[in-house]
Amino acid sequence: MFYEEYHKLCKIQQEKNNEYLEIFEKDLIQVGLANKTIRTHLTNVDFYLNTYLLREEPLEMKEGCGYEIDDFLGYFFIRKCMWSTPGTIKTTASSIKKFYKSMSEHGYISKDDYKDLCDIIKENMVIWQDECDEYNNG
């Protein structure tokens, strides 16, 4: 894939992702979360959708609720994000779970895909946090 084609496909996917983020934001506002909390969730999910999922090839939002999350939180986030700590792994995972729950409730992903995402996060959280601690502290 040539750069121009890649860039065009990323732009299309970013526009779709921004629509999903707007839906997510409305859901967060509706449940009465504080503005700072909403911004944190949106920032975390935007990074996952529009940075991580588009880094090698433009993956659609629904592809992010499978095993991509394991590579993201278990490798990429730990090694490529200077702000990664065991705590930020947990809060980022929480944001991503909330996002995909919203997408499931709106019919953009299946309930089974959402459940799979939650299972992957639950099964790997301690491992990711331990790896992050080891990476950061030697």
Helices and strands as residue ranges (DSSP letters): H 3-30, H 35-47, I 48-52, G 61-65, H 68-71, I 72-76, H 77-80, H 86-105, H 111-137
